[in-house]
Amino acid sequence: MRAIPVHTKGFSLIELIVVIVILGTLAVTALPRFVNLSDDATNAMIKSTAGALESGIKLAQASWYVKGQPSRADSVPGLSDSYSDDDVVFNENGFILDISDNRGTVGSSTVTQLSTERCGRIWNAILDHSPLLHNSGRGSRANFYTDDNGLFYFARNDNITNCYFALKSDNSKVITYNSVTGKVEYTL
């Protein structure tokens, strides 16, 4: 029979405990930094969505200038493919008030204020339904190309100049479109 060596190779119990304590300390100090990444990602998504919405509105306004400042125009660049040939109704400042839905539901060219349906069509035409609007919300709402899984929902409009879109998971985070100034702002 062979004799078993007295000193075998491996880690001692003390060495293992020291490594576990060091790893535990690193995890405790680093974990809070990674937990906030979800909130940071959500805020970044809201900021980029607001920026994309405002860019689309400004692009449509530039087209309005080029076309001679009409109250209505078609083939406005920057709109999603499903809206690219539709009529866009502008206010006197060249900001979008409405977009037809290929069925001519815009109505007269004397649109002067926003509505629930108009806000939804503006969102979907400029952002190409991404992120989607959820088909629930507070107050008056209508079915304007929405989805049950949307990230945002149409929160409200003041029936004059502003559309408000709230994050579905946190309705304190809102994107606002002002049709008088063309500004798109967000609240985090």
Sequence and secondary structure as in RCSB ss.txt:
>XXXX:A:sequence
MRAIPVHTKGFSLIELIVVIVILGTLAVTALPRFVNLSDDATNAMIKSTAGALESGIKLAQASWYVKGQPSRADS
VPGLSDSYSDDDVVFNENGFILDISDNRGTVGSSTVTQLSTERCGRIWNAILDHSPLLHNSGRGSRANFYTDDNG
LFYFARNDNITNCYFALKSDNSKVITYNSVTGKVEYTL
>XXXX:A:secstr
     SS SS  HHHHHHHHHHHHHHHHHHHHHHHTHHHHHHHHHHHHHHHHHHHHHHHHHHHHHHTTS SEESS
 TTS GGGTTS EEE TTS EEEE  SS TT  TT  S  HHHHHHHHHHHHTT S EES  SSS   SS BTT 
SEEEEEE SSSEEEEEETTEEEEEEEEETTT  EEEE 
